[in-house]
Amino acid sequence: MDFLKNNQELKIIPSEIKGISNGIIREIYPQYFTVQLDNVNDDLLRIGDHIEIIVPMKDYMIRFEVQVNLIDGNLVHFSLPKQFRRIQRREYTRVNVNIPVKLREVNNSNNINSIIENLSGGGMKLVSSEDFDIDSLLEANFSILSRKDINTVLKVLRTDKYNSKEYNLAAEFKEISNVDRTAIIQLCFKRQLELKCKEFRVD
């Protein structure tokens, strides 16, 4: 687990997406490791909780689950992960959604109300009342769950006629903060898990 090392930055993700915190690994021991967090929310992070951690790397991310063993101010002791997953950018989980989004072409003041049809940590597919040229840059503003607005810049990769009045756009994130991308990825993981649970549910 060479991704666990002193001074490594990571993202702590409690069950509520709005509680995402940045952290830095301070010490690593045989049974646990300590992380200094920039924000410890007692309502979202409790001893005994199992939470997810994402470690952003240059071309991929590491995702794993750990248990909260001890909280000492802004220092938190976590159990060592039993397993982890390496996520390449092309492997971002994509899920179907129905999220309103405001689009605005960069350097243009006109907002266009659109709908995100599917979403991933790498980009989105949406329905828009206006067509755009390939490689156009669009400012996008939308919200997921209880999280504050997410602001990003999209690059249009593909456009198709949806119906007589609307267009399908496929776009990738050109500019997005690590916290916002992490929140989107977490939403996608949760939606995917919900779908799997429904498949195995017996009524």
N, CA, C and O of each residue as an XYZ file, in Angstrom:
812
protein
N       0.838     -1.193      0.000
C       0.000      0.000      0.000
C       0.877      1.248      0.000
O       0.905      2.003      0.972
N       1.584      1.451     -1.092
C       2.504      2.577     -1.154
C       1.790      3.915     -1.231
O       2.427      4.963     -1.132
N       0.450      3.892     -1.409
C      -0.313      5.137     -1.424
C      -0.532      5.669     -0.011
O      -0.931      6.821      0.161
N      -0.274      4.837      1.005
C      -0.345      5.292      2.393
C       1.060      5.676      2.841
O       1.888      4.812      3.130
N       1.316      6.967      2.895
C       2.627      7.451      3.301
C       2.472      8.815      3.957
O       1.499      9.527      3.707
N       3.416      9.166      4.781
C       3.343     10.445      5.487
C       3.220     11.604      4.505
O       3.871     11.640      3.461
N       2.356     12.555      4.880
C       2.105     13.779      4.111
C       1.299     13.547      2.836
O       1.161     14.455      2.016
N       0.760     12.325      2.662
C      -0.103     12.066      1.520
C      -1.462     12.742      1.749
O      -2.067     12.577      2.807
N      -1.934     13.497      0.762
C      -3.244     14.136      0.853
C      -4.325     13.136      0.458
O      -4.114     12.268     -0.389
N      -5.502     13.280      1.099
C      -6.620     12.398      0.782
C      -7.940     13.089      1.090
O      -7.971     14.180      1.659
N      -9.040     12.425      0.698
C     -10.385     12.932      0.935
C     -11.136     11.966      1.842
O     -11.198     10.765      1.577
N     -11.706     12.508      2.917
C     -12.502     11.722      3.851
C     -13.967     11.916      3.504
O     -14.436     13.051      3.426
N     -14.707     10.812      3.290
C     -16.095     10.920      2.839
C     -17.025     10.198      3.810
O     -17.167      8.978      3.731
N     -17.662     10.936      4.730
C     -18.687     10.335      5.589
C     -19.908      9.959      4.760
O     -19.894     10.096      3.536
N     -20.968      9.486      5.418
C     -22.154      9.059      4.682
C     -22.833     10.218      3.975
O     -23.485     10.021      2.950
N     -22.686     11.438      4.513
C     -23.254     12.617      3.869
C     -22.203     13.265      2.986
O     -21.117     13.604      3.455
N     -22.520     13.438      1.710
C     -21.555     14.008      0.778
C     -21.101     15.381      1.220
O     -19.952     15.759      0.990
N     -21.995     16.141      1.857
C     -21.640     17.500      2.246
C     -20.548     17.523      3.309
O     -19.971     18.576      3.580
N     -20.256     16.365      3.917
C     -19.256     16.328      4.970
C     -17.862     15.984      4.511
O     -17.015     15.651      5.340
N     -17.586     16.051      3.208
C     -16.258     15.731      2.696
C     -15.207     16.632      3.326
O     -15.392     17.847      3.406
N     -14.104     16.039      3.774
C     -13.013     16.800      4.377
C     -11.697     16.453      3.695
O     -11.496     15.331      3.229
N     -10.812     17.432      3.647
C      -9.450     17.189      3.184
C      -8.616     16.719      4.365
O      -8.831     17.160      5.494
N      -7.668     15.830      4.111
C      -6.811     15.337      5.181
C      -5.402     15.074      4.699
O      -5.145     14.975      3.499
N      -4.501     14.963      5.647
C      -3.102     14.641      5.366
C      -2.660     13.552      6.322
O      -2.849     13.676      7.533
N      -2.073     12.482      5.793
C      -1.582     11.402      6.636
C      -0.383     11.896      7.436
O       0.567     12.442      6.874
N      -0.436     11.700      8.759
C       0.655     12.146      9.626
C       1.535     11.005     10.095
O       2.759     11.141     10.104
N       0.943      9.878     10.487
C       1.734      8.739     10.962
C       1.078      7.442     10.509
O      -0.144      7.367     10.381
N       1.897      6.420     10.267
C       1.402      5.105      9.876
C       1.967      4.069     10.844
O       3.177      3.986     11.051
N       1.068      3.282     11.432
C       1.451      2.267     12.412
C       1.022      0.888     11.889
O       0.300      0.805     10.895
N       1.460     -0.193     12.551
C       1.122     -1.549     12.069
C      -0.378     -1.821     11.984
O      -0.812     -2.583     11.120
N      -1.182     -1.212     12.865
C      -2.614     -1.510     12.907
C      -3.504     -0.333     12.493
O      -4.699     -0.522     12.270
N      -2.952      0.858     12.387
C      -3.779      2.022     12.047
C      -2.899      3.140     11.497
O      -1.672      3.056     11.526
N      -3.547      4.183     10.998
C      -2.818      5.376     10.561
C      -3.589      6.614     11.009
O      -4.809      6.575     11.170
N      -2.869      7.702     11.207
C      -3.496      8.932     11.684
C      -3.541      9.965     10.561
O      -2.616     10.089      9.758
N      -4.661     10.707     10.538
C      -4.876     11.729      9.517
C      -5.247     13.035     10.200
O      -6.089     13.058     11.098
N      -4.623     14.109      9.777
C      -4.982     15.440     10.241
C      -6.013     16.015      9.280
O      -5.731     16.186      8.094
N      -7.211     16.315      9.788
C      -8.295     16.821      8.951
C      -8.417     18.330      9.073
O      -8.097     18.916     10.108
N      -8.885     18.946      7.999
C      -9.113     20.387      8.058
C     -10.472     20.708      8.666
O     -10.754     21.859      9.000
N     -11.324     19.671      8.810
C     -12.649     19.893      9.386
C     -13.157     18.588      9.981
O     -13.349     17.608      9.262
N     -13.374     18.573     11.294
C     -13.930     17.401     11.969
C     -15.347     17.732     12.416
O     -15.543     18.538     13.326
N     -16.333     17.112     11.777
C     -17.736     17.336     12.099
C     -18.220     16.177     12.964
O     -18.325     15.044     12.495
N     -18.517     16.473     14.239
C     -18.915     15.425     15.181
C     -20.209     14.732     14.774
O     -20.453     13.590     15.166
N     -21.050     15.424     13.981
C     -22.313     14.820     13.560
C     -22.126     13.838     12.409
O     -22.972     12.971     12.187
N     -21.024     13.969     11.679
C     -20.801     13.135     10.500
C     -19.679     12.129     10.673
O     -19.589     11.167      9.910
N     -18.813     12.338     11.674
C     -17.660     11.463     11.869
C     -17.629     11.025     13.323
O     -17.370     11.831     14.217
N     -17.896      9.729     13.559
C     -17.964      9.212     14.919
C     -17.124      7.945     15.044
O     -16.932      7.218     14.069
N     -16.628      7.689     16.249
C     -15.842      6.479     16.510
C     -16.696      5.250     16.189
O     -17.854      5.162     16.596
N     -16.113      4.317     15.463
C     -16.830      3.101     15.069
C     -17.437      3.173     13.683
O     -17.775      2.142     13.102
N     -17.582      4.389     13.138
C     -18.139      4.538     11.789
C     -17.209      3.943     10.747
O     -15.988      3.965     10.900
N     -17.798      3.415      9.692
C     -17.040      2.993      8.520
C     -17.224      4.061      7.449
O     -18.351      4.383      7.073
N     -16.120      4.605      6.963
C     -16.192      5.681      5.993
C     -15.305      5.349      4.797
O     -14.455      4.461      4.857
N     -15.522      6.073      3.729
C     -14.718      5.883      2.531
C     -13.624      6.941      2.457
O     -13.804      8.079      2.892
N     -12.504      6.546      1.905
C     -11.393      7.476      1.674
C     -10.976      7.373      0.216
O     -10.872      6.280     -0.340
N     -10.739      8.519     -0.391
C     -10.239      8.576     -1.756
C      -8.900      9.289     -1.759
O      -8.777     10.389     -1.221
N      -7.902      8.669     -2.359
C      -6.572      9.261     -2.477
C      -6.359      9.658     -3.936
O      -6.176      8.782     -4.781
N      -6.376     10.949     -4.255
C      -6.157     11.373     -5.644
C      -4.689     11.198     -6.038
O      -3.794     11.690     -5.350
N      -4.451     10.501     -7.135
C      -3.112     10.353     -7.691
C      -3.067     11.112     -9.020
O      -4.049     11.752     -9.398
N      -1.969     11.048     -9.708
C      -1.817     11.844    -10.937
C      -2.793     11.402    -12.019
O      -3.499     12.235    -12.586
N      -2.846     10.106    -12.315
C      -3.677      9.616    -13.418
C      -4.807      8.699    -12.973
O      -5.519      8.144    -13.810
N      -4.978      8.535    -11.674
C      -6.019      7.652    -11.158
C      -6.301      8.013     -9.702
O      -5.688      8.928     -9.153
N      -7.231      7.289     -9.080
C      -7.533      7.493     -7.671
C      -7.586      6.138     -6.977
O      -7.898      5.120     -7.595
N      -7.278      6.142     -5.686
C      -7.386      4.947     -4.857
C      -8.593      5.129     -3.944
O      -8.742      6.170     -3.305
N      -9.445      4.123     -3.883
C     -10.653      4.184     -3.048
C     -10.674      2.985     -2.106
O     -10.456      1.852     -2.535
N     -10.939      3.234     -0.810
C     -11.022      2.148      0.155
C     -11.878      2.563      1.345
O     -12.195      3.739      1.520
N     -12.244      1.583      2.152
C     -13.083      1.825      3.327
C     -12.293      1.508      4.594
O     -11.539      0.536      4.629
N     -12.464      2.326      5.635
C     -11.785      2.127      6.911
C     -12.754      2.428      8.051
O     -13.852      2.944      7.840
N     -12.320      2.094      9.252
C     -13.120      2.381     10.453
C     -12.462      3.487     11.256
O     -11.236      3.563     11.336
N     -13.278      4.344     11.850
C     -12.780      5.405     12.723
C     -12.499      4.796     14.090
O     -13.419      4.331     14.762
N     -11.229      4.794     14.509
C     -10.853      4.200     15.794
C     -10.800      5.226     16.927
O     -11.153      4.917     18.065
N     -10.362      6.441     16.615
C     -10.176      7.449     17.659
C     -10.210      8.838     17.023
O      -9.683      9.047     15.931
N     -10.837      9.781     17.721
C     -10.847     11.176     17.285
C     -10.229     12.019     18.382
O     -10.736     12.062     19.504
N      -9.143     12.684     18.061
C      -8.423     13.512     19.029
C      -8.227     14.903     18.423
O      -7.218     15.177     17.773
N      -9.213     15.771     18.650
C      -9.173     17.086     18.022
C      -9.342     16.938     16.521
O     -10.326     16.365     16.054
N      -8.380     17.456     15.763
C      -8.447     17.297     14.309
C      -7.579     16.138     13.813
O      -7.366     15.991     12.610
N      -7.074     15.312     14.749
C      -6.355     14.092     14.389
C      -7.289     12.892     14.546
O      -7.900     12.703     15.598
N      -7.390     12.091     13.497
C      -8.276     10.931     13.523
C      -7.468      9.678     13.225
O      -6.670      9.644     12.288
N      -7.691      8.636     14.046
C      -7.030      7.347     13.840
C      -7.968      6.438     13.053
O      -9.105      6.212     13.466
N      -7.496      5.915     11.921
C      -8.279      5.017     11.087
C      -7.620      3.649     11.041
O      -6.396      3.534     11.094
N      -8.448      2.607     10.941
C      -7.906      1.266     10.730
C      -7.267      1.193      9.350
O      -7.647      1.934      8.443
N      -6.298      0.299      9.192
C      -5.700      0.111      7.871
C      -6.715     -0.565      6.948
O      -7.467     -1.430      7.397
N      -6.749     -0.192      5.684
C      -7.712     -0.810      4.761
C      -7.382     -2.276      4.500
O      -6.217     -2.653      4.375
N      -8.430     -3.094      4.421
C      -8.231     -4.509      4.114
C      -8.112     -4.737      2.614
O      -7.464     -5.683      2.166
N      -8.738     -3.869      1.857
C      -8.627     -3.939      0.408
C      -8.858     -2.546     -0.164
O      -9.397     -1.668      0.509
N      -8.448     -2.359     -1.397
C      -8.625     -1.056     -2.022
C      -8.832     -1.254     -3.508
O      -8.589     -2.332     -4.050
N      -9.286     -0.193     -4.159
C      -9.528     -0.256     -5.594
C      -8.840      0.918     -6.268
O      -8.953      2.060     -5.822
N      -8.130      0.628     -7.339
C      -7.489      1.657     -8.150
C      -8.446      2.026     -9.285
O      -8.845      1.162    -10.067
N      -8.809      3.286     -9.375
C      -9.792      3.737    -10.356
C      -9.108      4.612    -11.393
O      -8.643      5.707    -11.079
N      -9.046      4.134    -12.618
C      -8.509      4.924    -13.711
C      -9.556      5.948    -14.140
O     -10.754      5.738    -13.949
N      -9.102      7.050    -14.716
C     -10.034      8.088    -15.146
C     -11.102      7.518    -16.082
O     -12.271      7.888    -15.979
N     -10.712      6.621    -16.993
C     -11.675      6.080    -17.951
C     -12.666      5.130    -17.288
O     -13.664      4.751    -17.899
N     -12.396      4.739    -16.035
C     -13.258      3.785    -15.349
C     -14.232      4.458    -14.386
O     -14.885      3.778    -13.595
N     -14.337      5.775    -14.444
C     -15.278      6.466    -13.560
C     -16.677      5.868    -13.731
O     -17.157      5.700    -14.852
N     -17.309      5.556    -12.628
C     -18.664      5.029    -12.654
C     -19.623      6.083    -13.196
O     -19.612      7.231    -12.751
N     -20.451      5.687    -14.157
C     -21.427      6.604    -14.746
C     -22.832      6.134    -14.375
O     -23.140      4.949    -14.506
N     -23.679      7.043    -13.917
C     -25.032      6.682    -13.518
C     -26.039      7.627    -14.169
O     -25.726      8.773    -14.489
N     -27.248      7.116    -14.355
C     -28.330      7.935    -14.885
C     -28.880      8.843    -13.778
O     -29.091      8.406    -12.647
N     -29.102     10.087    -14.120
C     -29.638     11.059    -13.167
C     -30.635     11.947    -13.900
O     -30.829     11.815    -15.109
N     -31.254     12.838    -13.168
C     -32.143     13.841    -13.746
C     -31.939     15.130    -12.950
O     -32.743     15.477    -12.085
N     -30.852     15.828    -13.261
C     -30.424     16.975    -12.464
C     -30.438     18.241    -13.316
O     -29.798     18.281    -14.367
N     -31.155     19.273    -12.882
C     -31.131     20.543    -13.613
C     -29.729     21.154    -13.583
O     -29.034     21.078    -12.570
N     -29.325     21.752    -14.687
C     -28.014     22.389    -14.766
C     -28.145     23.670    -15.581
O     -28.849     23.701    -16.590
N     -27.478     24.707    -15.147
C     -27.426     25.959    -15.897
C     -26.127     26.002    -16.685
O     -25.043     25.857    -16.121
N     -26.244     26.199    -17.984
C     -25.085     26.282    -18.863
C     -24.900     27.711    -19.344
O     -25.860     28.452    -19.555
N     -23.657     28.067    -19.507
C     -23.351     29.389    -20.069
C     -22.038     29.286    -20.815
O     -21.012     28.916    -20.245
N     -22.079     29.614    -22.088
C     -20.849     29.562    -22.863
C     -19.856     30.576    -22.293
O     -20.226     31.710    -21.990
N     -18.608     30.166    -22.149
C     -17.587     31.042    -21.574
C     -17.563     32.362    -22.351
O     -17.575     32.387    -23.581
N     -17.530     33.464    -21.579
C     -17.539     34.823    -22.147
C     -18.899     35.211    -22.728
O     -19.003     36.147    -23.521
N     -19.942     34.476    -22.323
C     -21.301     34.801    -22.747
C     -22.165     34.908    -21.501
O     -22.018     34.099    -20.585
N     -23.056     35.880    -21.443
C     -23.838     36.126    -20.229
C     -25.174     35.393    -20.218
O     -25.889     35.452    -19.217
N     -25.530     34.707    -21.292
C     -26.837     34.057    -21.377
C     -26.810     32.668    -20.750
O     -26.011     31.821    -21.150
N     -27.688     32.427    -19.760
C     -27.813     31.118    -19.137
C     -28.806     30.263    -19.909
O     -29.813     30.772    -20.402
N     -28.531     28.976    -20.016
C     -29.409     28.028    -20.685
C     -29.740     26.917    -19.700
O     -28.840     26.233    -19.213
N     -31.027     26.730    -19.401
C     -31.448     25.684    -18.489
C     -31.460     24.338    -19.215
O     -32.104     24.191    -20.254
N     -30.750     23.368    -18.666
C     -30.641     22.053    -19.283
C     -30.825     20.980    -18.220
O     -31.020     21.286    -17.043
N     -30.763     19.722    -18.640
C     -30.929     18.581    -17.736
C     -29.780     17.599    -17.933
O     -29.503     17.179    -19.056
N     -29.112     17.233    -16.838
C     -28.084     16.199    -16.891
C     -28.773     14.836    -16.900
O     -29.560     14.532    -16.003
N     -28.480     14.014    -17.910
C     -29.086     12.685    -18.018
C     -28.219     11.600    -17.396
O     -28.739     10.665    -16.786
N     -26.906     11.712    -17.542
C     -26.022     10.816    -16.801
C     -24.754     11.557    -16.441
O     -24.378     12.543    -17.075
N     -24.106     11.053    -15.402
C     -23.029     11.804    -14.767
C     -21.935     10.863    -14.291
O     -22.209      9.739    -13.869
N     -20.694     11.329    -14.361
C     -19.568     10.574    -13.816
C     -18.523     11.570    -13.348
O     -18.678     12.780    -13.516
N     -17.455     11.043    -12.758
C     -16.388     11.920    -12.306
C     -15.613     12.544    -13.452
O     -14.809     13.452    -13.240
N     -15.851     12.061    -14.671
C     -15.133     12.587    -15.822
C     -15.928     13.539    -16.685
O     -15.355     14.297    -17.468
N     -17.263     13.508    -16.549
C     -18.074     14.389    -17.374
C     -19.547     14.031    -17.274
O     -19.992     13.420    -16.302
N     -20.305     14.428    -18.311
C     -21.747     14.232    -18.263
C     -22.334     14.181    -19.660
O     -21.713     14.595    -20.639
N     -23.559     13.656    -19.720
C     -24.371     13.738    -20.926
C     -25.622     14.506    -20.537
O     -26.222     14.233    -19.497
N     -26.016     15.456    -21.356
C     -27.156     16.293    -20.992
C     -28.016     16.634    -22.194
O     -27.606     16.469    -23.343
N     -29.215     17.112    -21.905
C     -30.151     17.558    -22.932
C     -30.249     19.071    -22.848
O     -30.506     19.627    -21.780
N     -30.042     19.737    -23.983
C     -30.026     21.197    -24.022
C     -30.939     21.712    -25.130
O     -31.100     21.067    -26.166
N     -31.523     22.862    -24.903
C     -32.365     23.479    -25.933
C     -31.517     24.173    -26.999
O     -32.047     24.632    -28.010
N     -30.220     24.250    -26.781
C     -29.325     24.910    -27.726
C     -28.174     23.989    -28.090
O     -27.646     23.264    -27.247
N     -27.798     24.030    -29.354
C     -26.664     23.237    -29.818
C     -25.374     24.050    -29.646
O     -25.389     25.281    -29.651
N     -24.264     23.328    -29.494
C     -22.971     23.993    -29.353
C     -21.961     23.326    -30.268
O     -22.106     22.154    -30.618
N     -20.951     24.064    -30.648
C     -19.891     23.514    -31.483
C     -19.027     22.559    -30.671
O     -18.883     22.711    -29.458
N     -18.457     21.574    -31.353
C     -17.496     20.683    -30.713
C     -16.334     21.517    -30.175
O     -15.879     22.455    -30.831
N     -15.861     21.174    -28.987
C     -14.758     21.853    -28.291
C     -15.177     23.166    -27.637
O     -14.338     23.875    -27.082
N     -16.480     23.499    -27.697
C     -16.946     24.685    -26.978
C     -16.726     24.498    -25.483
O     -16.826     23.382    -24.972
N     -16.426     25.592    -24.780
C     -16.270     25.557    -23.330
C     -17.498     26.168    -22.688
O     -17.881     27.295    -23.005
N     -18.123     25.410    -21.772
C     -19.358     25.842    -21.126
C     -19.184     25.877    -19.617
O     -18.693     24.913    -19.030
N     -19.571     26.952    -18.991
C     -19.640     26.995    -17.538
C     -20.930     26.306    -17.114
O     -22.003     26.604    -17.638
N     -20.821     25.384    -16.164
C     -21.976     24.610    -15.711
C     -22.139     24.757    -14.211
O     -21.167     24.685    -13.458
N     -23.380     24.963    -13.782
C     -23.692     25.105    -12.364
C     -24.850     24.176    -12.027
O     -25.916     24.260    -12.636
N     -24.636     23.272    -11.039
C     -25.688     22.347    -10.630
C     -25.451     21.899     -9.197
O     -24.391     22.154     -8.626
N     -26.438     21.233     -8.623
C     -26.340     20.764     -7.236
C     -26.600     19.266     -7.191
O     -27.383     18.746     -7.986
N     -25.944     18.567     -6.261
C     -26.214     17.154     -6.043
C     -26.550     16.950     -4.573
O     -25.802     17.357     -3.685
N     -27.699     16.306     -4.335
C     -28.186     16.053     -2.987
C     -28.175     17.339     -2.168
O     -28.637     18.376     -2.644
N     -27.660     17.288     -0.957
C     -27.688     18.455     -0.076
C     -26.436     19.306     -0.215
O     -26.248     20.268      0.530
N     -25.582     18.954     -1.169
C     -24.320     19.658     -1.318
C     -24.524     21.026     -1.940
O     -25.472     21.234     -2.698
N     -23.631     21.966     -1.620
C     -23.691     23.282     -2.228
C     -23.532     23.176     -3.741
O     -23.170     22.121     -4.262
N     -23.804     24.265     -4.435
C     -23.690     24.267     -5.891
C     -22.288     23.859     -6.336
O     -21.287     24.224     -5.719
N     -22.248     23.106     -7.403
C     -20.989     22.718     -8.025
C     -20.801     23.568     -9.271
O     -21.697     23.653    -10.111
N     -19.658     24.184     -9.389
C     -19.344     25.016    -10.543
C     -18.163     24.402    -11.286
O     -17.137     24.087    -10.685
N     -18.316     24.237    -12.586
C     -17.270     23.619    -13.373
C     -17.291     24.166    -14.795
O     -18.224     24.865    -15.192
N     -16.269     23.845    -15.540
C     -16.211     24.191    -16.961
C     -16.189     22.886    -17.756
O     -15.370     22.004    -17.498
N     -17.099     22.775    -18.725
C     -17.210     21.596    -19.568
C     -16.634     21.861    -20.950
O     -16.660     22.986    -21.449
N     -16.112     20.800    -21.557
C     -15.695     20.853    -22.957
C     -16.605     19.924    -23.746
O     -16.691     18.734    -23.443
N     -17.282     20.458    -24.753
C     -18.223     19.668    -25.546
C     -17.463     18.693    -26.441
O     -16.603     19.096    -27.224
N     -17.793     17.397    -26.317
C     -17.130     16.363    -27.109
C     -17.981     15.904    -28.293
O     -17.456     15.536    -29.345
N     -19.326     15.932    -28.101
C     -20.211     15.413    -29.147
C     -21.595     16.035    -28.993
O     -22.037     16.301    -27.875
N     -22.269     16.264    -30.096
C     -23.648     16.753    -30.072
C     -24.485     15.937    -31.043
O     -24.012     15.570    -32.120
N     -25.730     15.651    -30.666
C     -26.673     14.918    -31.510
C     -28.049     15.552    -31.363
O     -28.383     16.108    -30.317
N     -28.831     15.463    -32.411
C     -30.200     15.952    -32.357
C     -31.026     15.015    -31.482
O     -31.064     13.809    -31.727
N     -31.691     15.566    -30.459
C     -32.500     14.757    -29.537
C     -33.937     14.688    -30.028
O     -34.513     13.605    -30.130
N     -34.511     15.836    -30.329
C     -35.825     15.926    -30.953
C     -35.869     17.242    -31.730
O     -34.824     17.839    -31.992
N     -37.053     17.693    -32.096
C     -37.155     18.885    -32.936
C     -36.674     20.148    -32.237
O     -36.358     21.138    -32.897
N     -36.615     20.127    -30.895
C     -36.266     21.347    -30.164
C     -35.044     21.206    -29.252
O     -34.577     22.200    -28.695
N     -34.521     19.985    -29.091
C     -33.451     19.776    -28.115
C     -32.295     18.976    -28.711
O     -32.420     18.324    -29.747
N     -31.146     19.058    -27.996
C     -29.931     18.391    -28.438
C     -29.336     17.585    -27.284
O     -29.423     17.985    -26.123
N     -28.733     16.451    -27.619
C     -27.933     15.691    -26.663
C     -26.497     16.181    -26.735
O     -25.920     16.258    -27.820
N     -25.915     16.511    -25.588
C     -24.523     16.937    -25.534
C     -23.734     15.962    -24.664
O     -24.189     15.575    -23.588
N     -22.569     15.574    -25.125
C     -21.629     14.807    -24.307
C     -20.450     15.722    -24.019
O     -19.873     16.306    -24.936
N     -20.091     15.848    -22.748
C     -19.040     16.797    -22.368
C     -18.182     16.233    -21.253
O     -18.650     15.447    -20.429
N     -16.926     16.640    -21.235
C     -16.015     16.252    -20.166
C     -15.705     17.460    -19.301
O     -15.817     18.604    -19.743
N     -15.312     17.189    -18.053
C     -14.916     18.283    -17.172
C     -13.555     18.819    -17.600
O     -12.566     18.086    -17.614
N     -13.515     20.076    -17.941
C     -12.260     20.726    -18.306
C     -11.637     21.368    -17.079
O     -10.418     21.343    -16.909
N     -12.473     21.944    -16.225
C     -12.025     22.535    -14.968
C     -13.005     22.130    -13.875
O     -14.207     22.366    -13.990
N     -12.482     21.516    -12.810
C     -13.318     21.107    -11.683
C     -12.416     20.933    -10.461
O     -11.299     20.431    -10.583
N     -12.889     21.339     -9.298
C     -12.091     21.201     -8.081
C     -12.059     19.740     -7.642
O     -12.959     18.969     -7.976
N     -11.030     19.363     -6.899
C     -10.931     17.989     -6.391
C     -12.110     17.640     -5.493
O     -12.620     16.521     -5.539
N     -12.541     18.598     -4.676
C     -13.665     18.338     -3.769
C     -14.941     18.086     -4.556
O     -15.686     17.161     -4.231
N     -15.213     18.891     -5.593
C     -16.418     18.703     -6.393
C     -16.380     17.387     -7.158
O     -17.390     16.688     -7.238
N     -15.217     17.039     -7.726
C     -15.129     15.768     -8.449
C     -15.338     14.594     -7.491
O     -16.011     13.620     -7.830
N     -14.757     14.694     -6.299
C     -14.909     13.629     -5.313
C     -16.370     13.459     -4.920
O     -16.847     12.334     -4.778
N     -17.086     14.574     -4.743
C     -18.504     14.509     -4.390
C     -19.313     13.830     -5.492
O     -20.211     13.038     -5.204
N     -19.002     14.132     -6.743
C     -19.705     13.511     -7.871
C     -19.425     12.013     -7.911
O     -20.342     11.213     -8.098
N     -18.168     11.634     -7.737
C     -17.797     10.215     -7.750
C     -18.510      9.465     -6.628
O     -18.989      8.348     -6.823
N     -18.574     10.089     -5.457
C     -19.252      9.458     -4.331
C     -20.737      9.276     -4.618
O     -21.307      8.236     -4.287
N     -21.370     10.275     -5.230
C     -22.780     10.161     -5.608
C     -22.970      8.984     -6.562
O     -23.913      8.208     -6.410
N     -22.083      8.849     -7.540
C     -22.194      7.769     -8.518
C     -22.034      6.403     -7.860
O     -22.766      5.467     -8.184
N     -21.079      6.284     -6.937
C     -20.904      5.020     -6.213
C     -22.168      4.659     -5.440
O     -22.600      3.506     -5.452
N     -22.760      5.643     -4.769
C     -23.955      5.390     -3.958
C     -25.140      4.990     -4.834
O     -25.886      4.075     -4.485
N     -25.318      5.667     -5.965
C     -26.415      5.319     -6.877
C     -26.235      3.914     -7.429
O     -27.198      3.157     -7.546
N     -24.999      3.570     -7.769
C     -24.717      2.236     -8.289
C     -25.012      1.176     -7.232
O     -25.564      0.121     -7.545
N     -24.647      1.452     -5.986
C     -24.901      0.513     -4.897
C     -26.392      0.346     -4.669
O     -26.860     -0.766     -4.428
N     -27.151      1.447     -4.744
C     -28.606      1.375     -4.578
C     -29.227      0.484     -5.641
O     -30.120     -0.310     -5.346
N     -28.750      0.613     -6.890
C     -29.285     -0.211     -7.973
C     -28.989     -1.683     -7.742
O     -29.845     -2.533     -7.987
N     -27.772     -1.998     -7.268
C     -27.413     -3.389     -7.006
C     -28.271     -3.961     -5.884
O     -28.677     -5.122     -5.936
N     -28.548     -3.137     -4.863
C     -29.383     -3.600     -3.746
C     -30.795     -3.916     -4.222
O     -31.399     -4.888     -3.767
N     -31.331     -3.100     -5.140
C     -32.673     -3.328     -5.664
C     -32.740     -4.636     -6.450
O     -33.755     -5.332     -6.430
N     -31.641     -4.963     -7.147
C     -31.616     -6.193     -7.934
C     -31.749     -7.427     -7.061
O     -32.320     -8.433     -7.479
N     -31.209     -7.345     -5.827
C     -31.227     -8.509     -4.934
C     -32.327     -8.447     -3.889
O     -32.438     -9.347     -3.056
N     -33.141     -7.400     -3.921
C     -34.193     -7.237     -2.917
C     -35.350     -8.194     -3.227
O     -35.760     -8.337     -4.379
N     -35.858     -8.833     -2.196
C     -37.008     -9.736     -2.357
C     -38.206     -9.075     -1.684
O     -38.175     -8.801     -0.485
N     -39.268     -8.816     -2.460
C     -40.466     -8.155     -1.914
C     -41.406     -9.199     -1.311
O     -42.470     -8.850     -0.799
